């Protein structure tokens, strides 16, 4: 019988942390791609020299998020 808690809590915490990290990365890509830059999308495209390319837009947002995350790490 299981005791109602995982056998290895550290492993489960790792899985939970990785799942939340992936969720927030994709959430930032979708959120910034749809709401924040909707009215400024033309300026954003002209700044990066990519026009009508949503994939490059989302990957640039992802790289910006990774750079911001890396700057917070020690």
C-alpha positions as CSV (number, residue, x, y, z in Angstrom):
1,X,0.0,0.0,0.0
2,X,1.2,3.5,-0.7
3,X,1.4,6.0,2.1
4,X,-0.1,8.9,0.1
5,X,3.2,10.6,-0.5
6,X,6.0,9.9,-3.0
7,X,8.8,7.6,-2.1
8,X,11.5,10.1,-3.2
9,X,10.3,13.7,-2.5
10,X,13.4,15.2,-3.9
11,X,12.8,13.5,-7.3
12,X,9.2,14.6,-7.3
13,X,10.2,18.2,-6.5
14,X,12.6,18.1,-9.4
15,X,9.8,17.0,-11.8
16,X,7.5,19.6,-10.4
17,X,10.1,22.3,-10.8
18,X,10.9,21.3,-14.4
19,X,7.2,21.2,-15.3
20,X,6.6,24.6,-13.9
21,X,9.7,26.0,-15.6
22,X,8.5,24.6,-19.0
23,X,5.0,25.9,-18.4
24,X,6.2,29.4,-17.6
25,X,8.5,29.5,-20.6
26,X,5.7,28.6,-23.0
27,X,3.3,30.9,-21.1
28,X,5.7,33.8,-21.6
29,X,6.1,33.0,-25.3
30,X,2.3,32.8,-25.9
31,X,1.5,35.8,-23.7
32,X,4.1,38.2,-25.1
33,X,3.4,36.9,-28.6
34,X,-0.4,37.6,-28.4
35,X,-1.1,40.4,-25.9
36,X,1.8,42.6,-25.2
37,X,3.2,43.2,-28.6
38,X,-0.1,43.1,-30.5
39,X,-0.1,46.9,-31.1
40,X,3.7,47.2,-31.3
41,X,4.3,44.2,-33.5
42,X,5.4,46.2,-36.5
43,X,8.1,48.0,-34.5
44,X,9.2,44.7,-33.0
45,X,9.5,43.1,-36.4
46,X,11.4,46.0,-37.9
47,X,13.8,46.0,-35.0
48,X,14.7,42.4,-35.6
49,X,14.5,42.4,-39.4
50,X,11.9,39.6,-39.5
51,X,8.6,40.4,-41.1
52,X,5.5,38.1,-40.9
53,X,7.4,35.4,-39.1
54,X,5.7,34.3,-35.9
55,X,8.2,31.5,-35.2
56,X,11.1,33.8,-35.2
57,X,9.1,36.2,-33.0
58,X,8.4,33.5,-30.4
59,X,12.0,32.3,-30.5
60,X,13.4,35.8,-30.0
61,X,11.0,36.2,-27.1
62,X,12.3,32.9,-25.7
63,X,15.9,34.0,-26.1
64,X,15.2,37.3,-24.3
65,X,13.5,35.4,-21.5
66,X,16.5,33.0,-21.2
67,X,19.0,36.0,-21.1
68,X,16.9,37.7,-18.4
69,X,16.8,34.4,-16.4
70,X,20.5,33.9,-16.8
71,X,21.3,37.4,-15.6
72,X,19.5,36.6,-12.3
73,X,21.5,33.4,-11.6
74,X,24.7,33.8,-9.6
